Amino acid sequence: MLGDSDDRGPSQRHTNNWAVLVCSSRYWFNYRHMANTLAMYRTIKRLGMPDSNIILMLADDVACNARNVFPATVYANSGRQLDLYGDSIEVDYRGYEVTVESFLRLLTGRHPDHTPRSKRLLTDASSNVFIYMTGHGGDEFLKFQDNEEVSAFDVADAVEQMREKRRYNKLLFVIDTCQANTMYSRFYSPDIISTGSSSLGENSYSHHNDADIGVAVIDSFTHYILQYLETLTKSSKTTLKELFATYDPGRIHSHPGVSTDLSRTSAEEILVTDFFGGVASVEITPASADLAGPLHFEQVEGWARKTRR
């Protein structure tokens, strides 16, 4: 089932990382889902992924909700030490733009002609793609806007279209919702690693509330992933296997799942920063080179810089 027509091997050159971060919930009482997503957004930016390679989808804007006693802010901890919402965030899909259709079009690249580049996942066969989703779900479905659902079959077929179009090198799928592990049960494409917050029949629980905000501010599964990622740097050699080994059902209050069956590279050979960070391309110049040569543009983490050769 690993696709005889797919001639890419596990040694395919990896040159760039992309992320799709999805909060599919509306309404004030789902504050934690937006906080989950913004906290993940902050972390992957801290680890080096540029905004140009992140597609951020937020189904609601709790920062501007009339019930928010701290206007224009979103916090993921009860102490409110770090505002996750501010001048440095770039939301690509917001409010009613966040739909099942827009999500599936994003993955497959099947956009209307007028869709701007900022709303497109501009990946290729050398891209590692990280997909994070949070919201309310159930057995093999995730709700969008509380009025439609994306199924595990929908997501699996969209990812297969990505494979056919050579839109990823490796893919990491992470989901935090009730019965989350059922959402990756229908994947059949190669080079996918998946992890979710809860098993079939289990709820996914919030971590804690903030008394002043009045609602839960983050979910347990996401909280503990982010807590671990905060200990890492851009140059970390920590592997996905080490990240998965930190899962503690006693603290998370559900049974997180991990699926590596479709991956041709083991989790102990894949760095956390291969998905959660940026990729820097650096060329070493020999000491004997002519440093007064013409200017040349070199790509570093999605940005162009001038060098002399």
Phi and psi restraints in degrees (value plus and minus 20) as a CYANA .aco file:
   2 LEU   PHI    -105.4   -65.4
   2 LEU   PSI      -8.0    32.0
   3 GLY   PHI      60.9   100.9
   3 GLY   PSI      73.0   113.0
   4 ASP   PHI     -83.9   -43.9
   4 ASP   PSI     -45.2    -5.2
   5 SER   PHI    -102.0   -62.0
   5 SER   PSI     -25.9    14.1
   6 ASP   PHI    -112.0   -72.0
   6 ASP   PSI      87.1   127.1
   7 ASP   PHI    -109.1   -69.1
   7 ASP   PSI     -14.8    25.2
   8 ARG   PHI     -98.7   -58.7
   8 ARG   PSI     115.6   155.6
   9 GLY   PHI    -120.7   -80.7
   9 GLY   PSI     154.1   194.1
  10 PRO   PHI     -85.9   -45.9
  10 PRO   PSI     -32.0     8.0
  11 SER   PHI    -109.8   -69.8
  11 SER   PSI     -15.5    24.5
  12 GLN   PHI     -67.3   -27.3
  12 GLN   PSI     113.8   153.8
  13 ARG   PHI     -81.8   -41.8
  13 ARG   PSI     108.9   148.9
  14 HIS   PHI    -126.4   -86.4
  14 HIS   PSI      95.0   135.0
  15 THR   PHI    -140.2  -100.2
  15 THR   PSI     -31.5     8.5
  16 ASN   PHI    -178.3  -138.3
  16 ASN   PSI     133.2   173.2
  17 ASN   PHI    -137.4   -97.4
  17 ASN   PSI     123.7   163.7
  18 TRP   PHI    -153.5  -113.5
  18 TRP   PSI     134.8   174.8
  19 ALA   PHI    -155.2  -115.2
  19 ALA   PSI     120.9   160.9
  20 VAL   PHI    -139.8   -99.8
  20 VAL   PSI      93.8   133.8
  21 LEU   PHI    -133.4   -93.4
  21 LEU   PSI     101.7   141.7
  22 VAL   PHI    -145.3  -105.3
  22 VAL   PSI      99.2   139.2
  23 CYS   PHI    -124.0   -84.0
  23 CYS   PSI      92.9   132.9
  24 SER   PHI    -118.2   -78.2
  24 SER   PSI     -15.9    24.1
  25 SER   PHI    -121.4   -81.4
  25 SER   PSI     123.5   163.5
  26 ARG   PHI    -123.1   -83.1
  26 ARG   PSI     153.9   193.9
  27 TYR   PHI      63.5   103.5
  27 TYR   PSI     129.0   169.0
  28 TRP   PHI     -79.5   -39.5
  28 TRP   PSI     -59.3   -19.3
  29 PHE   PHI     -88.7   -48.7
  29 PHE   PSI     -28.6    11.4
  30 ASN   PHI    -121.3   -81.3
  30 ASN   PSI       4.2    44.2
  31 TYR   PHI     -65.0   -25.0
  31 TYR   PSI     -63.2   -23.2
  32 ARG   PHI     -81.8   -41.8
  32 ARG   PSI     -49.5    -9.5
  33 HIS   PHI     -89.4   -49.4
  33 HIS   PSI     -58.8   -18.8
  34 MET   PHI     -88.5   -48.5
  34 MET   PSI     -59.2   -19.2
  35 ALA   PHI     -84.6   -44.6
  35 ALA   PSI     -60.8   -20.8
  36 ASN   PHI     -71.9   -31.9
  36 ASN   PSI     -70.6   -30.6
  37 THR   PHI     -88.7   -48.7
  37 THR   PSI     -63.7   -23.7
  38 LEU   PHI     -87.9   -47.9
  38 LEU   PSI     -53.9   -13.9
  39 ALA   PHI     -87.5   -47.5
  39 ALA   PSI     -59.4   -19.4
  40 MET   PHI     -85.5   -45.5
  40 MET   PSI     -60.3   -20.3
  41 TYR   PHI     -79.2   -39.2
  41 TYR   PSI     -67.1   -27.1
  42 ARG   PHI     -80.6   -40.6
  42 ARG   PSI     -61.5   -21.5
  43 THR   PHI     -87.5   -47.5
  43 THR   PSI     -64.7   -24.7
  44 ILE   PHI     -90.1   -50.1
  44 ILE   PSI     -48.9    -8.9
  45 LYS   PHI     -88.2   -48.2
  45 LYS   PSI     -60.8   -20.8
  46 ARG   PHI     -82.0   -42.0
  46 ARG   PSI     -53.0   -13.0
  47 LEU   PHI    -105.5   -65.5
  47 LEU   PSI     -13.9    26.1
  48 GLY   PHI      92.2   132.2
  48 GLY   PSI     -21.1    18.9
  49 MET   PHI    -100.6   -60.6
  49 MET   PSI     106.2   146.2
  50 PRO   PHI     -96.2   -56.2
  50 PRO   PSI     134.3   174.3
  51 ASP   PHI     -77.1   -37.1
  51 ASP   PSI     -50.2   -10.2
  52 SER   PHI     -83.2   -43.2
  52 SER   PSI     -38.8     1.2
  53 ASN   PHI    -128.6   -88.6
  53 ASN   PSI      -6.4    33.6
  54 ILE   PHI    -139.8   -99.8
  54 ILE   PSI     106.9   146.9
  55 ILE   PHI    -124.7   -84.7
  55 ILE   PSI      94.0   134.0
  56 LEU   PHI    -126.4   -86.4
  56 LEU   PSI     101.0   141.0
  57 MET   PHI    -138.9   -98.9
  57 MET   PSI      94.8   134.8
  58 LEU   PHI    -142.4  -102.4
  58 LEU   PSI      96.1   136.1
  59 ALA   PHI     -93.7   -53.7
  59 ALA   PSI     -36.2     3.8
  60 ASP   PHI    -166.1  -126.1
  60 ASP   PSI     147.4   187.4
  61 ASP   PHI    -144.8  -104.8
  61 ASP   PSI      61.8   101.8
  62 VAL   PHI     -87.8   -47.8
  62 VAL   PSI     -38.8     1.2
  63 ALA   PHI     -81.3   -41.3
  63 ALA   PSI     -51.9   -11.9
  64 CYS   PHI    -125.5   -85.5
  64 CYS   PSI      -7.9    32.1
  65 ASN   PHI     -90.4   -50.4
  65 ASN   PSI     120.9   160.9
  66 ALA   PHI     -82.5   -42.5
  66 ALA   PSI     -41.2    -1.2
  67 ARG   PHI    -102.2   -62.2
  67 ARG   PSI     -29.8    10.2
  68 ASN   PHI     -96.2   -56.2
  68 ASN   PSI      92.3   132.3
  69 VAL   PHI     -97.7   -57.7
  69 VAL   PSI     -25.8    14.2
  70 PHE   PHI    -142.8  -102.8
  70 PHE   PSI      56.8    96.8
  71 PRO   PHI     -74.6   -34.6
  71 PRO   PSI     125.1   165.1
  72 ALA   PHI      42.5    82.5
  72 ALA   PSI       9.2    49.2
  73 THR   PHI    -156.0  -116.0
  73 THR   PSI     135.1   175.1
  74 VAL   PHI    -160.2  -120.2
  74 VAL   PSI     110.6   150.6
  75 TYR   PHI    -142.9  -102.9
  75 TYR   PSI     129.2   169.2
  76 ALA   PHI    -134.6   -94.6
  76 ALA   PSI      -5.1    34.9
  77 ASN   PHI    -167.1  -127.1
  77 ASN   PSI     130.9   170.9
  78 SER   PHI     -89.8   -49.8
  78 SER   PSI     -40.3    -0.3
  79 GLY   PHI    -100.6   -60.6
  79 GLY   PSI     -33.5     6.5
  80 ARG   PHI      35.0    75.0
  80 ARG   PSI      24.1    64.1
  81 GLN   PHI     -96.7   -56.7
  81 GLN   PSI     -47.6    -7.6
  82 LEU   PHI    -152.6  -112.6
  82 LEU   PSI      97.2   137.2
  83 ASP   PHI     -99.5   -59.5
  83 ASP   PSI     100.8   140.8
  84 LEU   PHI    -106.9   -66.9
  84 LEU   PSI     -25.6    14.4
  85 TYR   PHI    -140.0  -100.0
  85 TYR   PSI     103.3   143.3
  86 GLY   PHI    -194.3  -154.3
  86 GLY   PSI    -175.9  -135.9
  87 ASP   PHI     -87.6   -47.6
  87 ASP   PSI     -40.4    -0.4
  88 SER   PHI    -113.9   -73.9
  88 SER   PSI     -16.6    23.4
  89 ILE   PHI    -117.1   -77.1
  89 ILE   PSI     125.5   165.5
  90 GLU   PHI    -145.1  -105.1
  90 GLU   PSI      85.0   125.0
  91 VAL   PHI    -109.6   -69.6
  91 VAL   PSI     103.0   143.0
  92 ASP   PHI    -111.2   -71.2
  92 ASP   PSI     -56.5   -16.5
  93 TYR   PHI    -149.7  -109.7
  93 TYR   PSI     107.1   147.1
  94 ARG   PHI    -154.6  -114.6
  94 ARG   PSI     134.1   174.1
  95 GLY   PHI      38.3    78.3
  95 GLY   PSI    -150.8  -110.8
  96 TYR   PHI     -94.9   -54.9
  96 TYR   PSI     -20.4    19.6
  97 GLU   PHI     -92.7   -52.7
  97 GLU   PSI     -40.1    -0.1
  98 VAL   PHI    -106.6   -66.6
  98 VAL   PSI      77.7   117.7
  99 THR   PHI    -152.5  -112.5
  99 THR   PSI     147.4   187.4
 100 VAL   PHI     -79.5   -39.5
 100 VAL   PSI     -62.6   -22.6
 101 GLU   PHI     -82.2   -42.2
 101 GLU   PSI     -67.2   -27.2
 102 SER   PHI     -85.5   -45.5
 102 SER   PSI     -55.2   -15.2
 103 PHE   PHI     -85.9   -45.9
 103 PHE   PSI     -66.8   -26.8
 104 LEU   PHI     -88.9   -48.9
 104 LEU   PSI     -56.2   -16.2
 105 ARG   PHI     -84.2   -44.2
 105 ARG   PSI     -57.8   -17.8
 106 LEU   PHI     -80.8   -40.8
 106 LEU   PSI     -67.8   -27.8
 107 LEU   PHI     -84.5   -44.5
 107 LEU   PSI     -63.4   -23.4
 108 THR   PHI    -105.2   -65.2
 108 THR   PSI     -35.3     4.7
 109 GLY   PHI      58.0    98.0
 109 GLY   PSI      -3.3    36.7
 110 ARG   PHI    -116.2   -76.2
 110 ARG   PSI      52.7    92.7
 111 HIS   PHI    -119.0   -79.0
 111 HIS   PSI     135.6   175.6
 112 PRO   PHI     -80.7   -40.7
 112 PRO   PSI     132.9   172.9
 113 ASP   PHI     -77.8   -37.8
 113 ASP   PSI     -50.3   -10.3
 114 HIS   PHI    -102.3   -62.3
 114 HIS   PSI     -20.2    19.8
 115 THR   PHI     -87.9   -47.9
 115 THR   PSI     104.6   144.6
 116 PRO   PHI     -89.2   -49.2
 116 PRO   PSI     140.6   180.6
 117 ARG   PHI     -80.6   -40.6
 117 ARG   PSI     -51.3   -11.3
 118 SER   PHI     -85.7   -45.7
 118 SER   PSI     -37.1     2.9
 119 LYS   PHI    -125.5   -85.5
 119 LYS   PSI      -3.6    36.4
 120 ARG   PHI    -138.2   -98.2
 120 ARG   PSI     125.1   165.1
 121 LEU   PHI    -112.4   -72.4
 121 LEU   PSI      77.0   117.0
 122 LEU   PHI    -111.2   -71.2
 122 LEU   PSI      39.2    79.2
 123 THR   PHI    -115.2   -75.2
 123 THR   PSI     149.3   189.3
 124 ASP   PHI    -165.9  -125.9
 124 ASP   PSI    -188.7  -148.7
 125 ALA   PHI     -89.1   -49.1
 125 ALA   PSI     -28.4    11.6
 126 SER   PHI    -126.0   -86.0
 126 SER   PSI      -8.9    31.1
 127 SER   PHI    -115.9   -75.9
 127 SER   PSI     111.4   151.4
 128 ASN   PHI    -110.2   -70.2
 128 ASN   PSI     109.7   149.7
 129 VAL   PHI    -137.2   -97.2
 129 VAL   PSI     107.6   147.6
 130 PHE   PHI    -128.6   -88.6
 130 PHE   PSI     100.2   140.2
 131 ILE   PHI    -132.9   -92.9
 131 ILE   PSI     102.0   142.0
 132 TYR   PHI    -140.0  -100.0
 132 TYR   PSI     110.6   150.6
 133 MET   PHI    -152.1  -112.1
 133 MET   PSI     122.4   162.4
 134 THR   PHI    -167.1  -127.1
 134 THR   PSI     126.1   166.1
 135 GLY   PHI     141.9   181.9
 135 GLY   PSI    -175.0  -135.0
 136 HIS   PHI    -122.9   -82.9
 136 HIS   PSI     112.9   152.9
 137 GLY   PHI    -166.9  -126.9
 137 GLY   PSI    -194.2  -154.2
 138 GLY   PHI    -175.3  -135.3
 138 GLY   PSI    -173.4  -133.4
 139 ASP   PHI     -87.2   -47.2
 139 ASP   PSI      82.8   122.8
 140 GLU   PHI      45.9    85.9
 140 GLU   PSI      11.0    51.0
 141 PHE   PHI    -171.5  -131.5
 141 PHE   PSI     135.2   175.2
 142 LEU   PHI    -150.8  -110.8
 142 LEU   PSI     110.6   150.6
 143 LYS   PHI     -95.5   -55.5
 143 LYS   PSI     124.2   164.2
 144 PHE   PHI    -139.5   -99.5
 144 PHE   PSI     104.8   144.8
 145 GLN   PHI      39.7    79.7
 145 GLN   PSI      -5.1    34.9
 146 ASP   PHI      43.0    83.0
 146 ASP   PSI      -3.1    36.9
 147 ASN   PHI    -157.8  -117.8
 147 ASN   PSI     -21.0    19.0
 148 GLU   PHI    -170.9  -130.9
 148 GLU   PSI     147.5   187.5
 149 GLU   PHI    -155.0  -115.0
 149 GLU   PSI     126.4   166.4
 150 VAL   PHI    -125.9   -85.9
 150 VAL   PSI     115.5   155.5
 151 SER   PHI    -117.7   -77.7
 151 SER   PSI     143.8   183.8
 152 ALA   PHI     -80.7   -40.7
 152 ALA   PSI     -53.7   -13.7
 153 PHE   PHI     -85.7   -45.7
 153 PHE   PSI     -62.0   -22.0
 154 ASP   PHI     -78.6   -38.6
 154 ASP   PSI     -67.8   -27.8
 155 VAL   PHI     -86.9   -46.9
 155 VAL   PSI     -61.8   -21.8
 156 ALA   PHI     -81.8   -41.8
 156 ALA   PSI     -62.2   -22.2
 157 ASP   PHI     -89.7   -49.7
 157 ASP   PSI     -55.2   -15.2
 158 ALA   PHI     -85.3   -45.3
 158 ALA   PSI     -60.8   -20.8
 159 VAL   PHI     -87.0   -47.0
 159 VAL   PSI     -56.1   -16.1
 160 GLU   PHI     -83.8   -43.8
 160 GLU   PSI     -58.5   -18.5
 161 GLN   PHI     -82.4   -42.4
 161 GLN   PSI     -57.4   -17.4
 162 MET   PHI     -80.6   -40.6
 162 MET   PSI     -62.8   -22.8
 163 ARG   PHI     -83.0   -43.0
 163 ARG   PSI     -65.4   -25.4
 164 GLU   PHI     -82.3   -42.3
 164 GLU   PSI     -53.1   -13.1
 165 LYS   PHI    -111.7   -71.7
 165 LYS   PSI     -13.8    26.2
 166 ARG   PHI      35.4    75.4
 166 ARG   PSI      32.5    72.5
 167 ARG   PHI    -121.6   -81.6
 167 ARG   PSI     -15.1    24.9
 168 TYR   PHI    -175.8  -135.8
 168 TYR   PSI     135.2   175.2
 169 ASN   PHI    -115.5   -75.5
 169 ASN   PSI     -77.8   -37.8
 170 LYS   PHI    -153.4  -113.4
 170 LYS   PSI     133.8   173.8
 171 LEU   PHI    -152.5  -112.5
 171 LEU   PSI     112.5   152.5
 172 LEU   PHI    -134.1   -94.1
 172 LEU   PSI     102.3   142.3
 173 PHE   PHI    -131.4   -91.4
 173 PHE   PSI     100.7   140.7
 174 VAL   PHI    -145.5  -105.5
 174 VAL   PSI     109.7   149.7
 175 ILE   PHI    -158.6  -118.6
 175 ILE   PSI     116.0   156.0
 176 ASP   PHI    -141.6  -101.6
 176 ASP   PSI      80.5   120.5
 177 THR   PHI    -183.6  -143.6
 177 THR   PSI     152.2   192.2
 178 CYS   PHI     -85.7   -45.7
 178 CYS   PSI     119.1   159.1
 179 GLN   PHI      34.6    74.6
 179 GLN   PSI      17.1    57.1
 180 ALA   PHI     -79.0   -39.0
 180 ALA   PSI     -56.3   -16.3
 181 ASN   PHI     -85.4   -45.4
 181 ASN   PSI     -39.6     0.4
 182 THR   PHI     -92.3   -52.3
 182 THR   PSI     -38.2     1.8
 183 MET   PHI     -93.9   -53.9
 183 MET   PSI     -37.3     2.7
 184 TYR   PHI    -130.5   -90.5
 184 TYR   PSI      -7.5    32.5
 185 SER   PHI     -92.2   -52.2
 185 SER   PSI     -36.4     3.6
 186 ARG   PHI    -125.6   -85.6
 186 ARG   PSI     -16.2    23.8
 187 PHE   PHI     -81.8   -41.8
 187 PHE   PSI     122.4   162.4
 188 TYR   PHI    -160.9  -120.9
 188 TYR   PSI     -15.8    24.2
 189 SER   PHI    -110.0   -70.0
 189 SER   PSI     136.4   176.4
 190 PRO   PHI     -97.9   -57.9
 190 PRO   PSI     143.3   183.3
 191 ASP   PHI      44.3    84.3
 191 ASP   PSI      21.2    61.2
 192 ILE   PHI    -139.6   -99.6
 192 ILE   PSI     113.0   153.0
 193 ILE   PHI    -137.2   -97.2
 193 ILE   PSI     114.4   154.4
 194 SER   PHI    -148.2  -108.2
 194 SER   PSI     129.3   169.3
 195 THR   PHI    -170.8  -130.8
 195 THR   PSI     123.8   163.8
 196 GLY   PHI    -161.7  -121.7
 196 GLY   PSI     148.8   188.8
 197 SER   PHI    -105.1   -65.1
 197 SER   PSI     -39.6     0.4
 198 SER   PHI    -177.3  -137.3
 198 SER   PSI     131.9   171.9
 199 SER   PHI    -106.1   -66.1
 199 SER   PSI     154.0   194.0
 200 LEU   PHI     -75.1   -35.1
 200 LEU   PSI     108.1   148.1
 201 GLY   PHI      66.7   106.7
 201 GLY   PSI     -23.0    17.0
 202 GLU   PHI    -123.8   -83.8
 202 GLU   PSI     127.2   167.2
 203 ASN   PHI    -104.2   -64.2
 203 ASN   PSI     139.7   179.7
 204 SER   PHI    -129.0   -89.0
 204 SER   PSI     107.0   147.0
 205 TYR   PHI    -124.7   -84.7
 205 TYR   PSI     132.0   172.0
 206 SER   PHI     -92.5   -52.5
 206 SER   PSI     138.9   178.9
 207 HIS   PHI    -108.3   -68.3
 207 HIS   PSI     -69.5   -29.5
 208 HIS   PHI    -182.8  -142.8
 208 HIS   PSI     144.5   184.5
 209 ASN   PHI    -123.6   -83.6
 209 ASN   PSI     145.9   185.9
 210 ASP   PHI    -137.3   -97.3
 210 ASP   PSI     104.2   144.2
 211 ALA   PHI     -83.9   -43.9
 211 ALA   PSI     -55.2   -15.2
 212 ASP   PHI     -98.3   -58.3
 212 ASP   PSI     -60.0   -20.0
 213 ILE   PHI     -90.4   -50.4
 213 ILE   PSI     -56.2   -16.2
 214 GLY   PHI      72.6   112.6
 214 GLY   PSI     -15.7    24.3
 215 VAL   PHI    -163.3  -123.3
 215 VAL   PSI     150.9   190.9
 216 ALA   PHI     -86.9   -46.9
 216 ALA   PSI     122.3   162.3
 217 VAL   PHI    -130.4   -90.4
 217 VAL   PSI     -28.0    12.0
 218 ILE   PHI    -186.6  -146.6
 218 ILE   PSI     132.9   172.9
 219 ASP   PHI    -109.7   -69.7
 219 ASP   PSI     132.3   172.3
 220 SER   PHI     -81.1   -41.1
 220 SER   PSI     -68.7   -28.7
 221 PHE   PHI     -78.2   -38.2
 221 PHE   PSI     -70.2   -30.2
 222 THR   PHI     -84.6   -44.6
 222 THR   PSI     -60.0   -20.0
 223 HIS   PHI     -76.4   -36.4
 223 HIS   PSI     -67.3   -27.3
 224 TYR   PHI     -94.6   -54.6
 224 TYR   PSI     -51.0   -11.0
 225 ILE   PHI     -83.1   -43.1
 225 ILE   PSI     -68.1   -28.1
 226 LEU   PHI     -85.5   -45.5
 226 LEU   PSI     -57.7   -17.7
 227 GLN   PHI     -78.7   -38.7
 227 GLN   PSI     -60.3   -20.3
 228 TYR   PHI     -91.2   -51.2
 228 TYR   PSI     -62.9   -22.9
 229 LEU   PHI     -83.4   -43.4
 229 LEU   PSI     -47.3    -7.3
 230 GLU   PHI     -85.8   -45.8
 230 GLU   PSI     -37.3     2.7
 231 THR   PHI    -105.9   -65.9
 231 THR   PSI     -26.0    14.0
 232 LEU   PHI    -119.7   -79.7
 232 LEU   PSI     137.7   177.7
 233 THR   PHI    -137.8   -97.8
 233 THR   PSI     154.9   194.9
 234 LYS   PHI     -80.7   -40.7
 234 LYS   PSI     -49.0    -9.0
 235 SER   PHI    -117.3   -77.3
 235 SER   PSI      -8.1    31.9
 236 SER   PHI     -80.8   -40.8
 236 SER   PSI     123.0   163.0
 237 LYS   PHI    -124.1   -84.1
 237 LYS   PSI      -5.6    34.4
 238 THR   PHI     -84.1   -44.1
 238 THR   PSI     119.6   159.6
 239 THR   PHI    -120.7   -80.7
 239 THR   PSI     145.3   185.3
 240 LEU   PHI     -81.7   -41.7
 240 LEU   PSI     -55.1   -15.1
 241 LYS   PHI     -80.5   -40.5
 241 LYS   PSI     -60.4   -20.4
 242 GLU   PHI     -86.9   -46.9
 242 GLU   PSI     -57.8   -17.8
 243 LEU   PHI     -82.3   -42.3
 243 LEU   PSI     -68.9   -28.9
 244 PHE   PHI     -83.0   -43.0
 244 PHE   PSI     -50.5   -10.5
 245 ALA   PHI     -88.6   -48.6
 245 ALA   PSI     -34.5     5.5
 246 THR   PHI    -101.7   -61.7
 246 THR   PSI     -31.0     9.0
 247 TYR   PHI     -82.2   -42.2
 247 TYR   PSI     109.4   149.4
 248 ASP   PHI    -149.2  -109.2
 248 ASP   PSI      82.0   122.0
 249 PRO   PHI     -75.3   -35.3
 249 PRO   PSI     -49.8    -9.8
 250 GLY   PHI     -85.2   -45.2
 250 GLY   PSI     -56.9   -16.9
 251 ARG   PHI    -103.6   -63.6
 251 ARG   PSI     -57.5   -17.5
 252 ILE   PHI     -98.3   -58.3
 252 ILE   PSI     -42.5    -2.5
 253 HIS   PHI      48.6    88.6
 253 HIS   PSI       2.7    42.7
 254 SER   PHI    -177.9  -137.9
 254 SER   PSI     157.8   197.8
 255 HIS   PHI    -129.5   -89.5
 255 HIS   PSI      77.1   117.1
 256 PRO   PHI     -81.8   -41.8
 256 PRO   PSI     129.2   169.2
 257 GLY   PHI    -138.0   -98.0
 257 GLY   PSI     136.4   176.4
 258 VAL   PHI    -157.6  -117.6
 258 VAL   PSI     112.3   152.3
 259 SER   PHI    -144.7  -104.7
 259 SER   PSI     101.0   141.0
 260 THR   PHI    -140.9  -100.9
 260 THR   PSI     -11.6    28.4
 261 ASP   PHI     -80.1   -40.1
 261 ASP   PSI     -51.5   -11.5
 262 LEU   PHI    -110.4   -70.4
 262 LEU   PSI     -24.9    15.1
 263 SER   PHI    -109.8   -69.8
 263 SER   PSI     111.7   151.7
 264 ARG   PHI    -106.3   -66.3
 264 ARG   PSI     -22.0    18.0
 265 THR   PHI    -143.1  -103.1
 265 THR   PSI     112.2   152.2
 266 SER   PHI     -91.2   -51.2
 266 SER   PSI     135.4   175.4
 267 ALA   PHI     -83.3   -43.3
 267 ALA   PSI     -44.3    -4.3
 268 GLU   PHI     -99.5   -59.5
 268 GLU   PSI     -26.6    13.4
 269 GLU   PHI    -124.8   -84.8
 269 GLU   PSI     -22.6    17.4
 270 ILE   PHI    -130.5   -90.5
 270 ILE   PSI     106.0   146.0
 271 LEU   PHI     -96.5   -56.5
 271 LEU   PSI     128.3   168.3
 272 VAL   PHI     -76.6   -36.6
 272 VAL   PSI     -60.8   -20.8
 273 THR   PHI     -92.4   -52.4
 273 THR   PSI     -27.3    12.7
 274 ASP   PHI     -89.7   -49.7
 274 ASP   PSI     -33.7     6.3
 275 PHE   PHI    -145.9  -105.9
 275 PHE   PSI     -57.1   -17.1
 276 PHE   PHI    -113.8   -73.8
 276 PHE   PSI     -18.2    21.8
 277 GLY   PHI    -150.3  -110.3
 277 GLY   PSI    -189.3  -149.3
 278 GLY   PHI    -119.6   -79.6
 278 GLY   PSI     148.0   188.0
 279 VAL   PHI    -135.1   -95.1
 279 VAL   PSI     103.6   143.6
 280 ALA   PHI    -128.1   -88.1
 280 ALA   PSI     106.7   146.7
 281 SER   PHI    -123.7   -83.7
 281 SER   PSI      95.4   135.4
 282 VAL   PHI    -144.5  -104.5
 282 VAL   PSI     110.5   150.5
 283 GLU   PHI    -126.3   -86.3
 283 GLU   PSI     107.0   147.0
 284 ILE   PHI    -101.3   -61.3
 284 ILE   PSI     105.9   145.9
 285 THR   PHI    -115.1   -75.1
 285 THR   PSI     106.4   146.4
 286 PRO   PHI     -79.1   -39.1
 286 PRO   PSI     129.1   169.1
 287 ALA   PHI     -82.1   -42.1
 287 ALA   PSI     -46.4    -6.4
 288 SER   PHI    -104.6   -64.6
 288 SER   PSI     -21.0    19.0
 289 ALA   PHI     -89.0   -49.0
 289 ALA   PSI     135.9   175.9
 290 ASP   PHI    -101.2   -61.2
 290 ASP   PSI      80.5   120.5
 291 LEU   PHI     -96.6   -56.6
 291 LEU   PSI     -26.0    14.0
 292 ALA   PHI    -119.0   -79.0
 292 ALA   PSI      -4.6    35.4
 293 GLY   PHI     -91.1   -51.1
 293 GLY   PSI    -194.9  -154.9
 294 PRO   PHI     -88.0   -48.0
 294 PRO   PSI     135.6   175.6
 295 LEU   PHI     -89.2   -49.2
 295 LEU   PSI     123.7   163.7
 296 HIS   PHI    -155.8  -115.8
 296 HIS   PSI     123.3   163.3
 297 PHE   PHI    -118.4   -78.4
 297 PHE   PSI     110.9   150.9
 298 GLU   PHI    -144.9  -104.9
 298 GLU   PSI     118.0   158.0
 299 GLN   PHI    -105.7   -65.7
 299 GLN   PSI     106.3   146.3
 300 VAL   PHI    -152.2  -112.2
 300 VAL   PSI      93.2   133.2
 301 GLU   PHI      31.8    71.8
 301 GLU   PSI      21.0    61.0
 302 GLY   PHI      66.9   106.9
 302 GLY   PSI     -24.1    15.9
 303 TRP   PHI    -135.2   -95.2
 303 TRP   PSI     131.3   171.3
 304 ALA   PHI    -114.4   -74.4
 304 ALA   PSI     119.8   159.8
 305 ARG   PHI    -154.3  -114.3
 305 ARG   PSI     134.2   174.2
 306 LYS   PHI    -109.1   -69.1
 306 LYS   PSI     116.7   156.7
 307 THR   PHI    -155.6  -115.6
 307 THR   PSI     136.0   176.0
 308 ARG   PHI    -127.5   -87.5
 308 ARG   PSI     117.9   157.9
